[in-house]
Amino acid sequence: MSYEPLLLNEKREWLGEWWLSDAPDRRVPGILKYDGEGEIRLKLIGALEDGELWIPKDETTLSSKKAWKIIYGVAQNRKISLLNPVPLSVQCTVGGKVKSPLVQTVLIETALIGVHIGKEDEKIFNAVGVSFEDLCAWVASDSSEEYSVNFSGFDYRLSKRIMSDKFEVRKGGNVYSSYEKASIKIVSEKTFSLDDALEQVKKLHSLFAVATHSSAGVISVSLELPVDERESSGSRSALPPVVNVLYLPVVIGNCNSKGLRDYQLLFNDTIVSFKEVIPRWLGMYDQLRSVINAILSIRFTSGNFVENDILIAVSAAEALSKALSVAKGDSKSGRKPPLKGRLLGLTDCLDEKVVSKLVPNGDYWCKETAKVRNALAHGDKASEEALRKTLIELDAIARVTTMVVIFNLLKELGVPVEHQLKIIDQHPEVKKTSWLARKYLEESQSDSGELDATTNS
């Protein structure tokens, strides 16, 4: 049995027998296909249920007697569980001269390769392994030892190893290629469910997407079952059964695409070590989940509509200001602090040298950001003039607001000021943001009354 995890970006097929969890005696042949882009389909030759199936005239929708929870399968000497199956279509011949078997297609949400699970939320796993794009670049330290840190009952283990492949056979000898591979394994003393495992993957994915300032796509996810002591003989321990997970994460990773260079990361493990960053990130994740998700949504979809980026960035800034309780100025009559105070409160959290490069004129940035946000969100007539800005001016507002939030997250993670300044000077996107801020958001403003009027929302 191979314990190398299945890659989420590779096509796979399993030819086997399939049956419903509550009808183990009715087995149907079919083929399970994964398209390498997150879609899983099961094509069956025959019906999984007894009795007549209602077949509409267009023969495109299959109505089953009841909702299916789990489909079990056996293929290539592996047990397979297919979760949340949805019947899509049925193909059959009605009144034909030759009777053909019924063929039905089922859409699958998640496939577990290597186990028959009793129910979706069953707590039977004790470890989850995951690999992300550019994780190897983030682990910049030369040491090959495994790093481990415990947080809230989970042990997080980071490993980096050198792999080798034989890629050419010559008469004088074989030629091998070598490459580094990094992965994280999360182990718990208590067993957990699939949803618990994928939640852990999501939290770590968010961390490395921020750290690498990239999509940090999920390359593979695998689960481990507890070792049956009866399978261990003498002094030799049995290897834990491994279950591969096929599903659609936020971003699917490609291990063969070109990786990032050091200067393209916001920080690596030499700046904030694995043992430091894991507890800090997980400790603040639940409180800042909405902020993190908003910022990453810009990262994953940026470039489509700059107006959307502005609305999302401002909402993230407002949420972060509230979570950190850093809004400047007292709110009147019990109302929430004005947007000016919330944005400036975030800049006050950062070092003055960082702010001078990232937001040269905080008051002007606040004013223009508030005008555009109010015009977009509220149809504020007093701010409609802001929507006449050029796309590059709007892009400057979106980028600067996003970076103010990101640099606050870096500060919370313990990234030193000296390295923050280095990021602004060297990272291509951050450097461009700083340039846009100096060019389009540095105009001095003397009318503070106008600023307050446009930010009280």
C-alpha positions in Angstrom: 0.0 0.0 0.0 1.3 3.4 -1.0 1.3 6.1 1.8 2.2 8.9 -0.6 -0.8 11.3 -0.5 -2.9 11.8 -3.5 -2.4 15.2 -5.2 -5.5 17.4 -5.5 -4.5 18.7 -8.9 -4.2 15.3 -10.5 -6.9 13.3 -12.3 -7.7 9.9 -10.8 -10.1 7.0 -11.5 -11.3 4.0 -9.5 -13.2 1.1 -11.1 -15.1 -0.9 -8.5 -18.3 -1.9 -6.8 -20.6 0.6 -5.0 -23.5 0.4 -2.6 -25.5 2.6 -0.2 -24.6 2.5 3.4 -28.0 1.0 4.4 -28.1 -1.5 1.5 -24.8 -3.5 1.5 -26.2 -6.4 -0.4 -27.1 -4.3 -3.5 -23.8 -3.7 -5.2 -23.5 -1.9 -8.5 -20.4 -1.7 -10.7 -19.2 1.8 -11.7 -16.3 4.2 -12.0 -15.3 7.0 -9.7 -13.6 9.9 -11.5 -11.8 12.9 -9.9 -11.0 15.6 -12.5 -8.1 17.3 -10.7 -10.1 20.5 -10.2 -12.2 19.5 -7.2 -15.1 17.7 -9.0 -15.9 14.1 -8.1 -18.4 12.1 -10.1 -19.5 8.5 -9.8 -20.9 6.8 -12.9 -22.9 3.6 -12.1 -24.1 0.9 -14.4 -27.4 0.1 -12.6 -29.5 1.6 -9.9 -28.4 1.8 -6.2 -32.0 1.5 -5.0 -34.6 -1.2 -5.5 -37.9 -0.5 -7.2 -38.9 1.9 -9.9 -37.1 5.2 -10.5 -39.0 8.2 -11.6 -37.5 9.3 -14.9 -38.5 12.7 -16.3 -39.1 13.3 -20.0 -35.8 15.0 -20.5 -34.0 12.2 -18.8 -31.6 14.6 -17.0 -32.8 14.4 -13.4 -33.0 11.4 -11.3 -35.4 11.3 -8.3 -34.4 8.8 -5.6 -36.7 7.6 -2.9 -34.7 9.4 -0.2 -31.6 11.4 0.4 -28.4 9.4 0.2 -25.9 10.0 3.0 -22.9 7.9 2.2 -22.0 5.6 -0.7 -19.5 2.9 0.0 -17.1 1.3 -2.5 -14.3 -1.1 -3.0 -11.8 -0.4 -5.7 -8.1 -1.2 -6.3 -7.9 -2.9 -2.9 -9.1 0.2 -1.1 -12.2 1.0 0.9 -13.9 4.2 -0.3 -16.5 6.4 1.3 -18.3 9.0 -0.8 -19.9 11.7 1.3 -23.0 13.8 0.4 -23.8 12.2 -2.9 -26.3 14.0 -5.2 -27.9 12.0 -8.1 -27.5 14.1 -11.2 -28.8 12.2 -14.2 -30.0 8.8 -15.5 -29.6 7.4 -19.0 -31.8 4.5 -20.1 -33.5 3.2 -23.2 -37.3 3.2 -23.2 -39.1 1.1 -25.9 -35.8 0.2 -27.6 -35.3 -3.1 -29.5 -32.2 -3.8 -27.4 -32.5 -3.5 -23.6 -29.6 -1.5 -22.2 -28.5 -1.2 -18.6 -29.5 2.0 -16.7 -26.6 4.4 -16.2 -26.7 7.0 -13.5 -24.3 9.8 -12.6 -23.8 11.0 -9.0 -22.0 14.1 -7.9 -19.8 13.6 -4.8 -18.8 16.4 -2.3 -15.9 14.5 -0.6 -14.2 11.2 -1.2 -12.3 9.3 1.5 -9.9 6.8 -0.1 -9.0 4.1 2.4 -11.9 3.8 4.9 -15.6 3.0 5.3 -16.8 5.7 7.7 -20.0 5.2 9.7 -21.2 8.8 9.5 -19.8 12.1 8.3 -19.2 13.5 11.8 -17.7 10.2 13.2 -14.6 10.9 15.3 -12.2 8.2 14.2 -9.1 10.0 13.0 -6.1 11.0 15.2 -3.9 12.8 12.7 -4.1 14.9 9.5 -1.3 15.7 7.1 -1.3 18.6 4.7 1.0 20.3 2.2 0.6 23.8 0.8 2.2 25.6 -2.2 5.4 27.4 -1.3 5.5 25.8 2.2 9.1 24.7 1.3 10.0 28.3 0.5 8.6 29.5 3.9 10.8 26.9 5.7 14.0 28.7 4.8 16.1 27.3 7.7 18.6 24.6 6.6 17.9 22.2 9.5 16.2 19.0 8.5 14.9 18.3 12.0 11.2 18.1 12.6 9.7 21.1 14.4 6.8 20.5 16.9 4.6 22.8 18.9 1.5 22.0 21.0 -1.6 24.2 21.0 -5.0 23.5 22.5 -4.6 19.7 22.5 -3.1 19.4 19.1 0.5 18.7 18.2 1.7 20.6 15.1 4.7 19.0 13.4 6.6 20.6 10.5 9.0 18.4 8.5 11.2 19.1 5.5 12.8 16.2 3.7 14.8 15.6 0.5 13.2 13.3 -2.0 14.9 11.6 -4.9 13.6 10.2 -8.2 15.3 8.1 -10.9 14.6 10.0 -14.1 17.2 8.5 -16.6 18.8 5.1 -17.0 22.3 5.2 -18.6 24.7 2.4 -19.4 27.2 3.8 -16.9 24.7 4.2 -14.2 21.3 5.7 -13.3 20.8 9.5 -12.9 18.6 10.7 -10.1 17.0 14.1 -9.4 16.4 15.4 -5.9 13.9 17.9 -4.5 12.8 19.2 -1.1 9.3 18.6 0.2 7.7 20.2 3.3 4.5 19.1 5.0 2.7 19.6 8.3 1.2 16.8 10.4 -1.4 17.6 13.1 -1.7 14.9 15.8 -4.3 14.7 18.6 -4.6 12.5 21.6 -8.3 12.5 21.1 -9.9 11.3 17.9 -11.6 13.9 15.7 -13.9 14.0 12.7 -13.3 14.9 9.0 -14.8 18.4 9.6 -12.4 18.9 12.5 -9.5 18.0 10.3 -10.6 20.3 7.4 -11.0 23.1 9.9 -7.4 22.7 11.0 -6.3 22.7 7.3 -8.3 25.9 6.7 -6.6 27.7 9.6 -3.1 26.7 8.5 -3.9 27.5 4.9 -4.9 31.1 6.0 -1.7 31.5 7.9 0.6 30.5 5.0 -1.5 32.5 2.5 -0.8 35.6 4.6 2.8 34.7 5.2 3.6 34.0 1.6 1.2 36.7 0.2 -0.1 34.1 -2.2 -2.9 31.7 -2.7 -0.9 28.9 -0.9 -3.1 26.3 -2.6 -3.7 23.0 -0.8 -1.6 20.3 -2.5 -2.8 17.3 -0.5 -4.7 16.2 2.6 -4.5 12.8 4.3 -5.9 11.4 7.5 -4.6 8.7 9.8 -6.5 6.1 11.8 -5.3 4.9 15.1 -3.0 1.8 14.9 -4.7 -1.4 15.9 -2.4 -2.8 18.6 -3.2 -6.3 17.4 -1.5 -5.5 14.1 1.8 -4.7 15.9 4.0 -7.7 16.3 7.0 -7.8 18.7 9.2 -4.7 18.7 8.0 -3.7 15.2 5.1 -1.3 15.2 2.5 -1.3 12.4 2.2 1.8 10.3 -1.0 3.8 10.8 -3.7 3.3 8.2 -3.7 6.4 5.9 -6.9 7.8 4.3 -6.5 10.2 1.3 -9.1 13.1 1.1 -10.4 14.4 -2.2 -12.5 17.6 -2.0 -12.6 21.2 -3.2 -10.6 23.5 -0.9 -10.6 27.3 -1.4 -7.6 26.9 -3.7 -6.1 23.7 -5.2 -2.4 23.7 -5.2 0.0 22.6 -8.0 3.3 21.2 -6.7 4.8 21.4 -10.2 4.2 25.1 -10.8 7.0 27.7 -10.4 7.5 28.6 -6.7 8.1 31.9 -5.0 11.5 33.4 -4.2 12.4 34.7 -0.8 11.7 38.4 -1.6 8.2 37.5 -2.7 7.2 36.2 0.8 6.1 38.6 3.6 8.1 36.5 6.1 9.5 33.0 6.6 10.5 30.8 9.6 13.8 32.7 10.1 11.8 35.8 10.9 9.1 34.2 13.1 9.7 30.5 13.8 7.2 27.7 13.4 7.1 27.3 17.2 6.2 31.0 17.6 3.8 31.6 14.7 1.5 28.6 15.2 0.3 29.5 18.7 0.1 33.2 17.9 -1.9 32.6 14.7 -4.3 30.0 16.2 -4.7 32.1 19.3 -6.1 35.1 17.4 -7.7 33.2 14.5 -11.2 32.8 15.9 -11.4 36.4 17.0 -10.1 37.7 13.6 -11.6 35.0 11.3 -13.8 37.5 9.4 -10.9 39.9 9.0 -8.6 37.2 7.7 -11.2 35.7 5.3 -12.0 39.2 3.9 -8.4 40.0 3.2 -7.7 36.6 1.7 -10.8 36.9 -0.5 -9.2 40.0 -2.0 -6.0 38.1 -2.5 -7.8 35.2 -4.3 -10.1 37.3 -6.5 -8.3 40.7 -6.8 -8.3 42.4 -10.2 -11.9 41.7 -11.1 -13.6 44.8 -9.6 -11.6 47.4 -7.7 -14.9 48.7 -6.1 -15.4 45.3 -4.5 -11.9 45.3 -3.2 -12.4 48.7 -1.5 -15.6 47.6 0.2 -14.1 44.3 1.4 -10.8 46.0 2.6 -12.7 48.7 4.5 -15.0 46.2 6.1 -11.9 44.2 7.2 -10.3 47.3 8.6 -13.4 48.2 10.5 -13.7 44.6 12.0 -10.0 44.6 12.9 -10.2 48.0 14.6 -13.2 46.7 16.7 -11.4 43.5 17.6 -8.2 45.4 18.6 -10.2 48.2 20.3 -7.9 50.8 18.6 -10.4 53.3 17.2 -9.4 57.0 17.8 -11.8 59.5 19.2 -14.8 59.0 21.4 -18.0 58.0 19.8 -21.0 60.3 20.2 -24.3 59.3 21.8 -23.2 55.7 22.1 -22.7 55.3 18.4 -19.8 53.4 16.9 -16.6 55.5 16.3 -16.4 57.2 12.9 -14.6 55.5 10.1 -11.8 58.1 10.4 -11.1 57.0 13.9 -11.2 53.4 13.0 -8.8 53.7 10.1 -6.4 56.0 12.0 -6.5 53.7 15.0 -5.0 51.0 12.8 -2.2 53.2 11.6 -1.4 54.1 15.2 -0.8 50.4 15.9 2.1 50.4 13.4 5.5 51.8 13.9 5.9 55.4 12.7 8.6 54.5 10.2 6.3 51.8 8.7 3.4 54.3 8.5 5.5 57.0 6.8 6.3 54.6 3.9 2.9 52.9 3.7 0.5 55.7 4.5 2.4 59.1 4.1 -0.7 61.2 4.7 -3.1 59.3 7.0 -5.8 62.0 7.1 -6.1 62.2 3.3 -6.2 58.4 3.0 -9.0 58.3 5.6 -10.9 61.0 3.9 -10.7 59.6 0.4 -11.3 56.0 1.5 -14.4 57.1 3.5 -15.8 59.1 0.6 -15.5 56.1 -1.8 -16.8 53.6 0.7 -19.8 55.8 1.5 -20.6 56.4 -2.1 -20.4 52.7 -2.9 -22.2 51.4 0.1 -24.7 54.1 1.0 -25.2 56.1 -2.2 -24.0 59.2 -0.3 -24.5 62.2 -2.6 -21.9 64.2 -0.7 -19.3 61.5 -1.7 -20.4 60.8 -5.3 -17.5 62.9 -6.6 -15.2 60.3 -5.2 -16.5 57.8 -7.8 -15.2 59.9 -10.6 -11.6 59.0 -9.6 -9.5 57.0 -12.1 -9.2 53.3 -11.7 -5.6 53.6 -10.6 -6.6 56.1 -7.8 -9.3 53.6 -6.7 -6.7 50.9 -6.8 -4.4 52.9 -4.6 -7.2 53.2 -2.0 -7.9 49.4 -2.1 -4.3 48.4 -1.9 -3.3 50.8 0.9 -6.3 49.8 3.0 -5.5 46.1 2.5 -1.9 46.6 3.4 -2.7 48.5 6.6 -4.8 45.5 7.7 -2.1 43.0 6.6 0.7 44.8 8.4 -1.4 44.9 11.6 -1.7 41.1 11.3 2.1 40.9 10.8 2.6 43.0 13.9 0.3 40.7 15.9 2.4 37.7 14.7 5.6 39.3 15.9 7.2 40.3 12.6 9.9 42.9 13.7 9.7 46.5 12.5 13.0 46.1 10.7 11.6 43.3 8.6 8.4 45.2 7.9 10.4 48.0 6.5 12.3 45.5 4.4 9.0 44.2 3.0 8.0 47.6 1.9 11.3 48.2 0.2 11.7 44.8 -1.5 8.3 43.0 -2.0 7.0 43.8 -5.5 3.4 44.3 -4.6 4.0 46.1 -1.3 6.6 48.3 -2.9 4.0 49.2 -5.6 1.4 50.0 -3.0 3.8 52.3 -1.2 4.5 54.1 -4.6 0.8 54.5 -5.3 0.2 55.9 -1.8 2.9 58.6 -2.3 1.6 59.4 -5.8 -2.2 59.4 -5.2 -2.8 59.6 -1.4 -0.4 62.2 -0.2 -2.4 65.4 -1.0 -2.7 67.6 2.1 -6.1 68.5 3.4 -7.0 71.5 5.6 -10.8 71.1 5.8 -11.0 68.8 8.9 -14.7 69.5 9.1 -15.3 67.9 5.7 -13.3 64.9 6.8 -15.5 64.3 9.9 -18.7 64.8 7.9 -17.8 62.1 5.4 -16.5 59.5 7.9 -19.4 59.4 10.4 -20.8 56.1 9.1 
